[in-house]
Amino acid sequence: MDEIKIGLDFGTHQTKICVQHTPDEGHGEPNYEFFTFRDLNGREQYFLPSVLQVNSDNTLSYGYVDAGRIKQNAPPPSLEDVVIESDFDIADEAGKLYDKYAQKDNVPEDIHILAKMLDIKKKMLKNAEEKKRKEAWERYQSHLKKYEEADWLFRNFKQATFVEGEWDKAIPCKTVCIWYLAYVIFLLEEKYGQDFSLNMGVPADDETYKDKMMLAMEILASAYNLVEVVFNNDKEAFLHSTLDELNKKTVFINYTATFKDDYFYINIFPEAYASLIGLASRGKLSLGMNLTVDMGGGTTDIPFFAIQSDHPDRPVIYKYWSIPQGLNYIANHSGFDYANSDFSNQVMGGVIEEYNNEKKKIVGSLIDKLFKMRKGKKVFKSALNAALKDRIIVYSGGGSSYDFCNTAIHTFTDIKLIDAGIWKEENVKNKAIVSSLRGLLTTAYGLSVCLDDRDVKLEPLDSLFSKASDSNTQGVREIDKDVC
């Protein structure tokens, strides 16, 4: 019987899945396949768009936008007419009232008293009119906000949940994540049954990883509860449930001290770690200190690590970051929507420069820290200088498709992309096809080979100095200048 491990790369724009099958109950040589999804035309795709749609019958659909089924908003609200007769000529009205109610003992000066009374009345009417107009405007704005929030096509819910922490949509972003991931679990169990483990990535740095790991565990546990408890593995019942029914049936399961024991089959890894393991698993990276940069739709994930000659397939990680900027950020700040536009032809140079400067800032801070730490360690000064000279930086993710994102960062000047032979030694189904998508699929593959999220540990930066002298003498294995 195969041991099955799922690498679930839940992305801001799209989800990718790599499945590791290890025969003989986990003792044989593993083989891999990238999960395929069927689009609305029945064609197989390696990507499931991260989209949730509410349909006209109040059911939900996932992955692909079906314009013919999407729920339509009610007509937009209109501003109420507020009419109060406050615009009158005081002298004219005073004269009319004097003539209408004149008596023998009236004197012409009385008309001035009437005018003063009418002036007071006019001011009161104007104040009442202003108040009513303000109230009408506030009602209009409230109705307009509800109308605009009643957008029945949801995207970027992963970014809202794990990076921004909130959004202003009608359905909470965590709830949308739960429903979308429940749909993905239904698809996986439909093909592989229920006996598999699941590794998922989160956009986290080493300081936020623990909190985001717990949040991801809660969301996946809540999704599993929908699939296996609420709907008893009945995908059709799930798909035929209305929005109101799903809301009532969805329970958010909170993290507890026994969570890892209860959900032992779920592991959550930083995306920076997963993308790195996907490259390092067969010794694909150069010896010494390196960076990889995985640029996705919502974030850019960067690990700083060293490859040692004794264990070239086990990177020693010292630091990792998750920058809350990706393809969405560049598109939005260039004035267009990434989902609906040609990215490469509309980006603004200033936005790209700002994005690249953010990478330089964090890596520059690390290098400054390293050189401050080496003070008093005279033996290693020259070794550290040599170790940081012309270091390798490997780009992956959707951003690696664009040259303007693939820049040198300080001493990491040897820019590389992922070679088509990345899975040459692996038994990968449809290898020729998926190799052409390697930049986008590397993280899913890395998640499928990750072992246990308790292995995600950082080495202290101080320990670099004990290895700095080695890194200058280990040499660099021959590797093509442009690819890795």
Secondary structure, DSSP 8 states (H G I E B T S, - for coil): --EEEEEEE--SSEEEEEEEEEHHHHTS--EEEE--EE-TTS-EES-EE--EEEBTTSBEEESS--TTTB-------------------HHHHHHHHHHHS--TT--TTHHHHHHHHHHHHHHHHHHHHHHHHHHHHHHHHHHHHHHHH---EE--HHHIIIII----SSS-HHHHHHHHHHHHHHHHHHHH-S--EEEEEE---TTTHHHHHHHHHHHHHHHHIIIIIISTT-HHHHHT-BHHHHHHH-------TTHHHHTTTEEEEEHHHHHHHHHHTTT-S-SEEEEEEEE-SS-EEEEEEEEETTEEEEEEEEEEEEES-SHHHHHHHTTS-GGGS-HHHH--HHHHHHHHHHHHHHHHHHHHHHHHHTTT-GGGHHHHHHHTTT-EEEEESGGGGSGGG---BTTB-EEEB--TTTTTTSEETTHHHHHTTHHHHHHHHHHHH---GGG-----GGGHHHHHHHHTTS------SSB-
